[in-house]
Amino acid sequence: MDFWLTDDQADLQAGIRSFLDGRYDLEVTAAREETDAVIDPAGWSDLAEMGVFSLVRDGLDLRAAAIAFEELGRSLVPGPLAATFVAASCDALASAADGARIVGLFEPQGELAMVEHPMQVTDLVWFADGEVRHVDPATLSLTPVTRDLDPLSPVASTTDLAPAFDVIATGDDARRMHSDATLLTAAVAVGVSAAATDLATAYAKEREQFGRPIGSFQAVKHLLAEMFTKTDVARAAVHAAACALDGASNEDPTHTVSVAKVMAGDAALFCGKTGIQVHGGMGFTWEVHAQRYWKRAVVLDATLGSSDHHAELVAASLLSS
Amino acid sequence: MDLRYTDEEQDFRHELRSWLQSVLGDVPPEPERHDWAGRRGWDSAWQRTLFDAGYAGINWPAEFGGRGATPTEHLIFLEETERAKAPYVGMNFVGLLHAGPTLIVEATDEQKDHHLPGILKGDHVWCQGFSEPGAGSDLASLSCRAIRDGDDYIVSGQKIWTSFAHVADYCEMLVRTDTNVPKHKGISWVIMDMLTPGIDIRPLRTMEGSTEFCEMFLDEVRIPVSSRVGDENDGWRVAMTTLSFERGTAFVSEMLQTMELCRDLATLATKITRSSGVAWEDAGLRRDLGRVTAELDALWALTRRNISEATRTGLVGAGGSVFKLAYTDLRQRLGEIALHLLDRASLSLDDIGELPTGEHVQGRIHGLSMTIAAGTTQVQKNIISERLLGLPKEPRV
C-alpha cells in the first residue's frame, strides 16, 4: 500500500501545470466571457495535443486523469472536459481524443435539460437506463439563456427530453464511462477548491486592515484553514476513487465515486463562497476571480449528480452490507 | 498511488487474523466501565498476551523489544484487532504510545532497561502529567515547580486531565525547573513513581459522569534527579519527540468504530417510527448521514495517505492536523444526527425499549470532548494556517 503520488504522477502533474500556466492564464480565459466562443478552439486542440483526453488510450489510467483534471479545474479551463474524456474512450466518438469534437452532456432533470456550451458542443452523451447514448445537439430545439450564472459555462435549455440517439455503450462499458465522468468532474471540483483557497490565502497575506495583514486575524486564518482542509480531504477521496476505478484498491468503485463527488462538490461550494468572504467587498466584484470559482463550483456540483444526490446513494449503502 | 496491500502485508494480516482467532476465545468479558482495578487487570492481561506472541510495542524498534512494524503493518494491526473486537490498548495507552517512545529516544540505557520491559509486558501502567489548570492550549506556561534539593527535586503544583492516575505506577511529567528564563526553556521531563508520598489524586467528574480523568495535587513530592529524562530545562524538546513517533495511525481504531456507528444508526432509523412513518424515510436524515459517511470514507483515504507519507518520509507533518480537524468536527455532527434521530429517547443514557439507543447518546456526549482534547479545533486551525498556508503567526510569549 502506497497512497502517494509516484514520481511519474508528480511529473505529470507538474507538466500539466506548466502547460496550463502558459496556455490557460485566467485573465485570458476570463476575457472570453460573454463571447460566442468561451471555449478557445486552439486551446482545446492544445489540450488534446497535450494528451488530456487520451490519457487512457496512451497507456495511463484514471489516477493520471484525476491528477490532470484537478489541474484543469485550478485553471478554470472552460468546456465539457469530463464528457469529452469519456467520449474519447468510445469507438464512435474516438476523434474526441484529438480535439476534433467537443462532447457535452445531456442530463434531463424533471421537465427540462440544461445543455452547457450550446454554441460550441459538437456532440452530446446521455447516460440513461444503463447505456450511453449519443445525441446530435443540432437535433435539439435549444433556448439560449441570456444571463448565465457562470459566463464561462454558458447554457441553453430544452424541453425536448426524447431526442433521437444512437447507443454507443452498454453494460460494463457504460457503467465505467459514467463513473469515470463523475470522478473526473469531482477532480475538476477539487482543483477549483484548491485555486479558490490559494487565491484567498495570497490575498489575506497582502491585504492590510487595522495596520495588519488580514491573514493574521484568527477570524480570517481559520476560514482559510477550513478551506485547505476540505480541499485536502476531498482530494484524498478523489484519489481513492481513482484507485478503485483502476483496480488498485479492493473498494467498490461506484461507492467511492459517490463519496468523491459528495466531498468534492461540498468542498468547491464551501471554498468558493468562503474565498469571496475572505476578499470582502472586492470578492463581490466582477474583476476579482474569487467569484468565478464559486460559479464553477455551482456548475460542477450540478453535473452528474449533486452532492445531495450522491449523499443519498452513500446512505443507501449503509443498509446494504 | 496504490491502495492494494503487498503480499508481505497480506501475509502479516492473515497471520495476525488467525492468531487473534486462536486467542480471543480465552479473553474474559470486559469489566464494567468504572471498575478501574478490574480494567487494569484486563488491559494488562491482554498486553501480556500480545507480548508473548511478539505483537507488543508493534511500532517500537525491535532493539527495544518492539515488533519494528512498518506504518502500514501498524495500520493492519489496528484494523484487524478492531474488526476482531479484541481488547483495545486501554490503560497502556500512555506507556506504549507516549512515555515508551520518548524513553526510547531520550532516556539513558539504565532508564530504558528499568522501564521499557514493564511497559511492553503490561506490568506497569503510566499516566501523563502535562496539562495544568493554568496551562491548557498554552502548555508551556505550566507552573508545577521542581526545586533541586541534593539528589532530589521537590515538586509542588497541580496537574489535570491525568488519565488513570489512580491506578498508574508511573507518571511522565513536565515540571518547571527554572522560572527566570522564557517559558519553553525552564521545563524538565521527569518520571514520577506514583507511590511517592505527597501525591493526592482526585477523580475528575466530567459531563459524561465518572471517567478515567483525574486531578493530581503534588505537595513537596521528592523525585530523584536520576528520574529526569534529558537535560535539565530541556523538557519541552523531550516532550515534543513523542510527536515524531506519530505515523498517522492515532485514530484508526476510533474511525472503524465510527463507521460501524453510522451503519448502526442507519439500521436504527429503519426501526424508529415517527408520526409520518419510519425515520429512515426522511430524506434529510439520509442525506445528513450519507454526508458524514462519505466524509468518514474520505478520511479513511486521508489516513492511508498520511501513513504512506510517514512510510516515505518518517513523518506525517501537518496532515495530522488536517485529519484531526475534520474527524472531530465529523464526530460532533454525527452525534447531532443521532440525537435528532432519537428525539426524546436521547434523554436517556440507558437503552429505551428494545433498541440500542444508550450508546448513541453516550457517543454524542463524548463527541463534545473530541474537538477539545489533544489540541483544540482552534489550535489545529492555527497550525494549518501557519505551517501549511504560511499565514502570520499568533503572538507567542
Interface residues (C-beta under 8 A of the other chain):
Chain A: M1 D2 F3 W4 L5 T6 Q9 R63 T201 A204 K205 R212 P213 G215 S216 Q218 K221 H222 L224 A225 E226 F228 T229 K230 D232 V233 A234 A236 A237 H239 A240 A242 C243 A244 A248 S249 N250 E251 H255 T256 S258 V259 A260 V262 M263 D266 S307 D308 H310 A311 E312 L313 V314 A315 A316 S317 L318 L319 S321
Chain B: M1 D2 L3 R4 Y5 T6 E9 T72 L75 C262 R263 L265 A266 T267 T270 A283 R286 R287 D288 L289 G290 R291 T293 A294 E295 D297 A298 L299 W300 A301 L302 R304 R305 I307 S308 E309 T311 R312 G319 V322 L325 A326 Q378 Q380 K381 N382 I384 S385 E386 L388 L389 G390 L391 P392 E394
